[in-house]
Amino acid sequence: MAEYSGVARDMGITEDEIDAVQSIVMAVAGGRVRATFREAQLRAVEKRKTKSGRSSY
């Protein structure tokens, strides 16, 4: 990340702009991880219901 920040500074991008972009990237990455985890949870619950013979409804 430091290498990209250096290039951005060389291009005249301010530290505030770099910080804002980093915050957005971190939020998006966190959201993706959360969505993936939630999907895995739902599949696990559904698999347990199927194994126990219960309906998924």
N, C-alpha and C positions, 0 to 999 in steps of 0.2 A: 504494500500500500504506500510505503514511503516513497518508492520510486515514482509511482503515479502522481503523488502529491508534489514531488519536485518538478515534474514535467508541467503540471498544472500551474505551479507558481511561475515557472519560466514563461508560460503563455499569458501571464497577467491575471490569473484567476486568484481572487482574494482568499484569505484564510477562512473567512466567514462562509464563502461559497463552498469551499472544500468541506468544511464542517457540516454544512447543510446537506450536501450530497452524501456524505458518509452516514449521517443519521438516517436518511431515506433508505440507503442500501441496507443498513442494519435492520431497519424495520421490515423491509420486504423479505430479507433472508429469514428473519425470525418468524414472520407469518407463514412462509413456506414450510419451515420446520414444524410449526404448530399444525398446519393443515395435514402434513404427511403423518404426524403422530396421531391426529384425530382419525384419519382414514384407517390407520392400522388398528386403532382401538375399536372402531366400528366393525371392522372385519373380524376381529377376535371375538367380539360379543356375538356376532352373527354365527360364527363357527361354533361357539359354545352352545348356542340355542339349537343349531342343527344337530350337534352330537347328542344333546340331551333329548332329542325328539320333539322339542317344543316348536310350535309354529313361529315364524318370524314376524307375525302380525300382532 
